[in-house]
């Protein structure tokens, strides 16, 4: 019994000595803000990734123990996710902690179209992360204010239309639309649709259908044919025969779960 006690005592002393040595060698990690970036975006919402970098100078790995995190956009709190608990921090290395937040613009402002005319939105981060260490859980504050890029409405313009057929009764005209993504990131465009006027006369409806994802800074052109009835649009008939006319499109551009008004007006030269 005495021998067993001595063995246990020796093991306890060794363990305590080891812990004391480990605590003495332990170096406190550093948590710093890195960036706030859009990982996905449409004209209805965006996912903002707030990224922190954790530098672990120790010769042994550490792990994330707890997270307390809140994310605000334009003063309003939005739903935010957190890095998975138990995230391993490599020895003598840096690791990213990514906090994703889905921002629905309609929850932030009453008029989404007005919000989309801004370049930046203000955000604020509050909270802390706890890292499991040999000296216990060490807490690091997460305090940051900054801005992130707001998705911009694509630029939509007509190219010169082409008259493919013209008779006394009407004409078939192809209207090319050029859609340019003004953002540095991809943007989904589910479609553009609206009423078309030529020389002030209603001549029909144009619809692109789903255009898919537009690459950052990229452009796409779609050509939309339309049959114009001169009996219902006399001023359009005169304009087409003269070779130029004011063309306007009044409708909506759809992206994500939202859509925004689209109004285009251009003086165009018609080709044959």
Order of alpha helices (4+ residues) and beta strands (2+ residues): alpha-beta-beta-beta-beta-beta-beta-alpha-alpha-beta-beta-beta-beta-beta-beta-beta-beta-beta-beta-beta-alpha-beta-beta
